[in-house]
Each structure stands twice: as structure tokens, then as C-alpha cells.
């Protein structure tokens, strides 16, 4: 027997976009049902910034368990693709970085037949989202729900690395989300009072006291119910029961770049031939569903430190045993930050409109671990940087592996399928290496992971990239918006060909922005809320500054 419930709006996915929508739509008085496949974000590890994603990647916590590949142009490796299965979505497990991208990214979207998505149009939504520690100005918001701070991590190498970057042509910027996007500056993070500040903390939790907002956790949506070309609800499984929820106004998919196209295809919306392969009745032949998958891929260089940094002492077991509970209980101490420190955005080709490489500086090795004398030795300390390919030309795909909603989809990102991507990342690594070879770092720089000869040789550097590349966990584009026939949704995020159905998450992005995508997803959801409620958009805001 299927239970039936009635509501105005159904939001599928309690991640970043879903949390924003649940807040904004319920604030308008509508009845809202938010359905999340994962559980509550009550795991104490989620709140401690030092832990961040490595724990969730390495131990598979709160994760769907996706892997992309085997990747034919990356040594046939399976490359992990963490997607959170917990309230707050990836904002509950990510590295808490806050990056808007370049103004030129959104102007590029607008130029592709998407009026209303230029930087001038969407800047008010970015400002509405955030409460920036520096206060409101022309670029930044000062009173929004999402708290954003400058990273507090300090290291003796931080200032020398800034000096080296400037000597190599990458200036210091006081705010890469403000007037000067190009350059390197202290990382900005979604942390409040020493604890992770997720979308669930910022947007959803304050709204849960409203009687018109219902949250359903641990519920797997199995299909969208479509009648006569109109989405009328969804079916989901919870507590061993099948439930049908009916939406009087709209069904909104906010399940992310992997799960949103999966649910569309399970519901008969997608490439017709692929659906027939799985004996799924075609409701709407939408060839773009699951296509256009893209992600940021990175590889880098690192060097042994001639003197160990401060962080190695932080990870001594007896100190970790004190500082982890201290961070959770009081929001103070070393565990309230992690050793990233700096974030950079560069144009390796001055003719580019937007940055083509992001630089993720690190002052400890990625394999750093808890240690204790006489039991487990400490690691060899190092510093380095990953170069991130910001605008890959290669495209991948999300496909069904089975008509069973519990089966994981097949992912293939096709990293480096286009040779130009490999060439661009080589250039980015060499740019990064040039920074670390500046004389100001001579006394700090020990043995290099890659020799100068390997950095200079295309074949050797290609082999290094293919062997070591990792995703930066920014998949998008699989339900892209656009005005052409191949677009899955239009500029108002309505599904083309099906009424009362929208997609609001990273899957609608036409292409990647110049940096982390979490801030862009929040902005998309803020704008979507106005579109759904029929509200007039805020007036465009034109600002100057470096693109």
C-alpha cells in the first residue's frame, strides 16, 4: 500500500541548493517537502574543519561511493568522485572553500543565449547569500545566512610563498571574490565560530521551525510521477515503505550533477535509445540528460621542507586527542582550520578572458597522518601546490547501469580526451613550479618530487599527470541550461518538454566557473527561488575591477 501526501513544492535533495530552496520557498508561505537520501548531519566529525573531506574520502562516510572510469586517458584508473549523502550535501564534507569564480564566467553564460545570468545580474544573489567577515561592499554581502571568513591558518612559509608568487608574476590579492580575481590570497572558508558552516546550518536549520516545511531524511526517490507531460509528484522509499508525494505547484530536482540526471532517466526522461536499453518507457526524449559532464582535474608539484612546519606537531596523537574535542565543543584551537592557507587564480595565457589555472597551495603533504613517538613515526614534511585545469574541453557522461534506483550510475569523465587539456595542465604545473623555484624559497626548499628535467619534458610530465591527477570534486553540466535544442533546462531552469519540473543544482551549469562551484550553486538556488515564486529579480549591479 502506497502512502500519499500532498504539498505545494517537492524538493529532491537536501544538499546546498535544496537547503536554500527549502528556506526561500517556505518563507513565502508555500507548503514544502524536502526529501534527502542521507541522514542528519549530526556526525561530530562534520563540524570540525581540520577533519574535512579526507576522512570522508578515505573512510567512505556520508558518500554515495562513486568512482569515474576506468579513465582511458589517465592510465585507466578509477578516480574517486565523492558526492555526499547527508543533510547539507557536499557543503557538509567539502574543504569549505568559498570561490565565486570570475565575472567573465557568468558573462560567458549570458552570451550563450542565457539572458539574466550575466555577472551584473547574478551579483545581487551572491551578496544575498553571504555574510562576509570584511563587511558589505560593492562585491560582498554582509548580512546573508552563509558566514564566510578568511582562513586563520598561519605558517612560516606563507609570506615567502606570497613573495615568490609575486616574483613569478602572480600578484597578491586582498579578496579574490572581490574587485581583483587574478592573484593569490588567503583562502576564504565557510566557517563560523571555529566550526564548519554548511548550507544546512546557514539556510535549512533556521527554517525547520516553520510548520509549512517538512523534512524527510533517509528517503530514496525512485521516480518522478509524470502525467500528460506534467510532473505531479515523486515516489520514494522510506522506512521500508513506498510513499507518493504530490506537488500542487512544482517538483524541483536538487540532487546534484550525478543523481539528478539519474532520476530523470529512471523516470523516462533522457536519451531514448539509452532508456530503451534498460527497458524504461520513454516519456520524453531528452538527449542532453547525462551528457556534458565536466569536472576540475588537478596535478602538482611538491618539495620537502628543510625545516618542519608547525602542523606536524599539531598532528601528534596526544595533541589531536585534546584539540579535536576542543574544536567541537568550543570552536577554538588548531583543529578549527586546516593547512591550505593560500588560493590563487592565474592566466597562463594573458589573452584569456578568465583565469585558466587555479593554484591550491598546501603547506603539508596530502599523506599527513596522526603520529606519536615510538608508535608511529611522523611523516616527512613538505609543501607544494596543485594546479587545477579550470576550463577543460573534455566532456564525460553519466549513464544508467541498471533500471534499479539503488544501483550506482556509470561515470566516465574522459579527463584529457582532448589533447589541449593535457597541454594546458602541463603549462599550469610549470607555472606553479616556477613560483617555487624563486630564490626567496631557496633556503626552505628541499628535494623535489619531480626533477627539473621531468618538469621540462612533455612526456615525463604527461606521465606524472596521468598517474597522479585527482578530481577537485566539482562535477557539473549534466542537465545544462541553454536556449538550444540540446539543452536540458531553459534559462529559468524549467525542464524543456515537461511542465512543472525544474532542476536547480550544479547539473544546470553550462560549463565550469573559474574555481570551486559551491558558491555558484548557492547563487543558482537563490535566483531559482525568485524564478519559482515569480518575483522580480533585483536590479543588475555593474562594478569595476579586474576580471
N, C-alpha and C positions, 0 to 999 in steps of 0.2 A: 504494500500500500504506500503510495507516494504522498507525503505531506505537501500541502500547498500554502504558501504565504504570499501576501500582496504588499507591494511597496511602490514608490514613485521611481526611484533610481536604484539600479543594481550596479555596484562597482565590483569587478572581479580582480582581486589582487590588492593586498594591504601593504604594498611597498610604498616608495616615495610618492609616486603620482597618486595612488589610491588614497593615501593619508591626506594629501592636500585636498583632493576632491571631496572626501568624506566631510572634511571640515567646512569647506566653502559651500557645498550644496546643502548640507544640513543647517548651516547658519541662515540660509534663505527660507527655511521653514519646510522644505520638502522632506518626505519620508525616504530615508536612505538605508540600504542594506550593503554593508561592506563584507565581502567574503574573502578570507585568506586561507591558503592551503596549509600554511605552517602554524606554529603555536605562538603563544605570547612571548614577548621579548624580555622575559624575566630572568634569563640566564645572567648571573652576575658578570661573567666574562665580557658580555656585550658592552657594558658600561665603562670598562677600563681601557683608556686609549692605548696603553703600552701593548696590550694583547693584540689588537686589531685583527687583520684578516689572516695572518699566517696561521694562527691557531685554527681558524675556521677552514682554511685550505688544507692544512696538514692532517687535521682530525675529522674532516668532513662534517662538521657541526653546522646545523641550520642551512643545509645546502642541498640543492637538487641533484648534485653529483654529475653534472655534465662534463664531458670531455669532447674536444673537437678533433676530428681526424679519423684515421691517420692522415696527417697533413703531408701531401705528396711533395711539397717544395720546402719542407722543414724536416728532412731526414725521416719522413714517415712517422713522426712522433705523434702520440696522443697528447694534446695540450689542454690542461685543465681550464675550465670555463666556469668559475664559481658564480652561481646565481642563488641568492638567498631564499630560503624557505622559512620565513619567520616574520612576525609583525615588524613593519618598518622596512622590509625588503633589504636591499643591499646597503641602505643607509645604516643598518644595524650591524654590518660586518665589514664595511669598507675601511679604507685608510683615512676617512674623514676629511679628505682634501676638498677644498671648495674652489672651483675654477669655472668661470663663465665661458671661457673661450674668447675669440676675437670678435669685435664688432663686424668685421668683414664676413664672418661665417654666416651671420643672420642676413646680412645684405645679399649674400650669395643665394640663400634660400629664397628671398623675396624675388630675386632676378629670375628664378626658375618657375615663375607663374604662381607665386605664393604671396600675394599682397597681404599686408598685415603682420608679416613675420620679419621685417627689417629690424635692425638694431634699435632704431628710433621707436619702433612700435613695441618692441618687447622689453626695452629697458625699464619701463614702469612696473612690469611684472617681476623682474629681478629685484627691484627695490622693494616691492611689496612683500616679497618672501623674507627678507633678511633683516637681522639686527646686527650690523657691523660694529665691532668694538671701537672703530675710529669715528663713529657717528655718521649721520646722513650728510651727503654732499650731492653733487650733480650725478654721480655714478652709483653711489651706495645708499642702501636703505638703513635706517637707524631704529626702526620700531617694529620690524616684522617678527614672525614667530621663530625663524631659524637663526640661532646665535652663531656668529662666525668670528673667530679670533685669529690673531697671528700666533703661529707656533711659538711655544716658550722654550723649546729645546735649544740648548747652547752647547758649543763645542769649541775647543781651541782652534780648530781648523776652519771654523765658519768664516771669519773675517779674511784669512788668507785665500780661501776659495772664492769669495766675492771679488777680491782684488785680482786673482788670476782670471776670473771670468771677464772682468772689465778689460784686462790687458789683452785678452783674446778677442775682444770686440763685442762682448755681451754686457751691456751696462746694468747697474743696479737699479731696480725699480721699487719705489715705495709701496706700490699697490698694482699688481698685475691684473686685478679686476677693476681697476680704475682708469685713469687717463693714459697710463703707459703700460700697455700689454707686453711689449717686447722688452726682454731683460730678465734678470734673476732677482728674486726677493725671498724673504722669509715665507714659508708655507702658510697658507690660510686653511683653517680647520673648523669643522662643525663640532666644537667642544664648548660646553658651558659648565662653569664651576668645577672644572677638572674631570668631567665625565663626557662620554660621547653624547651628542645631542642629535638624535636621529629624527627622521620625518615623523615617526610615531610620537616621539617626545614633543616635537615642535607643533605639529598640526593635529594629530589624532587625539592624543590624550586629553587636551583641553576640551574637545568636543564630545567625549564619550558620556558626559553627564546629560546630554540632550536626549530627551525621550524619543525624538524622531530619528535617531541614529542607532542602528543595530549592527553589532559586530559579530560575525560568525567565524570562529577560528577552526583550524584542523578540518577544513572542508574542501574537498576536491571538486571543482566544477568540471563536469564531464561533457556538457554540450550547451550551446546556445539554442533556445527554442525559437524557431522562426516559422511564422505563418503568413502566407500570402505576401512574401517579400518584406516582412516586418519582424524585427526582433521583439518578442513579447516577454522573454524571461530566460532563465537558465535552469539547468538541473545540476544538482551537486550531491555528493555523498558526505555525510557527517554522522559520526557515532553509529556507523553501520546502517544508517537509514538513507533512503533516497528522498530528496526534497526538491520540489519545484517552486522556484521563486518567480513571481510575475511582476514585471515592471510596467507601470502605467505610463511612464514617460520615456525612459531610455535604459538600455543596457550599455555599460561602459567597460571596455576591457583595459585593465591596467596591470596586466600580468607579466609584462616585460617583453624584451626582444625575442625571447625563445618561446615562452609559454603563450603569449597572445596569438602568434601565428599557428601554434599547435592547436589551440582551442578553436580557432576559425576553421582549420582544416577538419578537425573532428566533427564540426558542425556542418560540413558540406560546403564551406566557402574556401576556395583555393584553386590551384591548378587542376583542371578537370581530369586530365589523364592520371595525375598522381593520386587523386582521390579514388578513382576507379581501381587503381592498383590495390587499394586497401578495402575495396567493396563498400566505399562510403558514397551514399547518394549525393550527387552534385546538386546543391541548392543554388549556388552562384559561382560561375567560372571566373575566378579572380587570379590571373596568372602571377601577379606580383606577390602574393602571400608567401612568406618564407624566403623570398629572393632578396638580393641586395644586402645580405648580411656582411657587416664590416665591424672591425674592432681595431683598437690601437695595439700594435705589437712593438716590443722593445728588446734591445740588447745593449750591452755596455762594456765599460772598462772599469777595472779597479786596481788598487795598489796597496801593498802592505804599508802600514803606518810605522814610522821609525820610533814613535812613542805611542803607547796605547792611549786611547781616548777615555773619557770619563764613563762611558756607557758600560764598559766591561765590568767595572766594579758594581754598577747598578744590577747586573745580571748574576751576581754572586748569590747562591741559593739562600743564604741566611738573610740577605737584604731583600731579595724578592719576596720571601715569606712575610716580611714586615710591610713592604711597600705596596703589594697588591691589595691586601685588605685596607690599608691606609687610603689608597686611591678610591676604592669603592665606598668606604664609609665616610670619608672626609673631603674627597676631591682635592687632596694635596699630595705632594711628593713626586718622586721621579716617574712613577707609573702613570702620571696624568699627561704624558707626552710620549713620543717615540722619535728615534733619531733620524728623521728625514731632514728637517731643517730648512732646505732651500728648494725652490721650484723655479725653473727657467723656461723661457719661450724664445725661440730663435728663428730667424730666416737665414738658412744656409745659402739661399739664393735671394739677393736683395730685390729682385724683380717680383717676388711673390707678394700677393696682397695680404696674406695672413701668415702666421708662423707655420713652418713645416716640420719643426722638431721641438719636442718638449724635453727638458732635461730634468730628470728625477735624481737629485743629488742624495747621497747617503754617506753617513759617517761611520757605519759599521757594516760588516759583511751580512749577506742575506742568510747565512747559515749560523748566525749568532745564536747561542743557546745558554740556558741556565747552567752554571758550573759551580764546583766547590773544590778547594784544595784537597788533594789526597783521594778524592772520589771520582770526579770527572774534571779533566783539565779544561782550562779556558781555551778559547779559540784565538787564532792569530788575527789581530785586529787589522782592519783595512778601511779604506774609503774609496769612493768611486761615484759613478753616475750611469744611469741607464738613459740612452737616447730613445725617444718614443717617436715612431713614424705617425705623424698626426693625420695625414690625408692619403691613406693608401688607395691605390686604384684597383687592387684585387678585391673581388667580391666572393662571398660564400653563400651558403644556403642552409635553411632549416627544413628538414623533411620528416614526415612521419615514419617511424619504424614499424608501427602497428596501429590498428584502429582502437586499441585498448588505451584509454586515457592514462592508465598507470604506467605505461611503457614510456621510457625516455625517448625523445626525438633523436634523429640522426643529425649531427652537426658537422659541417666541413667549412672552415673559414677560408681555405685556399690562400693562406698567407704566402706572399711572394709569387703568386701565379703570374703577376705582371712584373717583368724584369726591372721596370723603373722603380718599384718599391724597394727592391734589394739595393739598387744603386743609391737611392735616397737615404736609406738607413746606414749604408756604408759612410756616406758623407756626414751624417749626423754623428756617428761614432768617432770619426776622425776629428770633427769639430770639438766633440767632448774631450778627446784625447789631447787636443791642442791646448785646451784650458788647463788640464792637469800637468802639462809639461812646462807651464810658465815657471820662471825662475823663483817666484815668491814661494813656490811649493817644493823647491829642491830639498830643503832640509827636513821636510815632512814625508817625502815620497820614497817608499822602499821599492821592493821588487814588484814588477807589473805582471798581471795575469796574461796580457798579450804583449809580446815583444814589439819594438818599433818596426821590425821587418814584417811581422804579421799584420800590424795595423796598415802598413803601406801596401801590402799585396792583396789585390782584389780577391783572389781565390781563397787565400787564408782567412780573410775577413768574412767572406761569404760562408765558409765552413763554420767559423765561430758563431755567426748569426744563426745559422740553421740549427746548430747544436744547443745554443743557449737561449734563444728567443722565448719570451713569455708574453702572454697577453697582459694588458693593463686593465682588463675587466671592464671594457666599455662597449659591449656589443649593442648594435642598433640597426635600424633601417629596414627591418623585415616586414613592416607594414607601412611603407613610406608614404608620406603625403606628397601630393603634387596635383598638377592640372592635366597631366597626360593620361592616356588610356591605361598605362601600366601601373599607375599609382593605385594604392590600396585605399587610402583615405584622401579626402579633399582638404582644402586649407582650413576648414572648420572641424577637421578630424572625424567627419562622418564617413562611414564605410560606403564606398561607391557601389551602388546596386542593392543595398539593403537599408531599409528605413529604421530609425530609432536605435541605431547601433553606432557607437564611436569607439575609437582606440585612442587612448591617452597614456603614452609611456614612451620609452626610448625607441620602440619599434617604428614610430612615425617619423623619426628624423630622416630627412632625405639623404644626408651624409654626415660625417663626423665633424664635430666642432673641434677647435684647436685646444684640446685639453680634456680634463675629466668631465664626464657628462652629467653628474648628479645635479649640479646647479641648473643645467639646461632642462633636465626632466622636471624639476620643481617649477621652473618658469612655464614650461609647456602646460603643466597641470593648472597653474594659476590662470593662464589665458583660456584654457579649455573650460574652466568653471564659468567664466564670463560668457563664453560662446554658448554653453549649455543652458545657462539661465537667461540668455537673450539680453544681457547687459551691454551697454555701450562701452567700447574699450576706452581706456584712458588716452588722453591726447598724446601723440608721439612726442618724444623728447630728443632733441638734437643736441649733442655735446661734441666738443672738440677733443683733440688728443691723438696720441699715436695709435694707429690701428693694430 
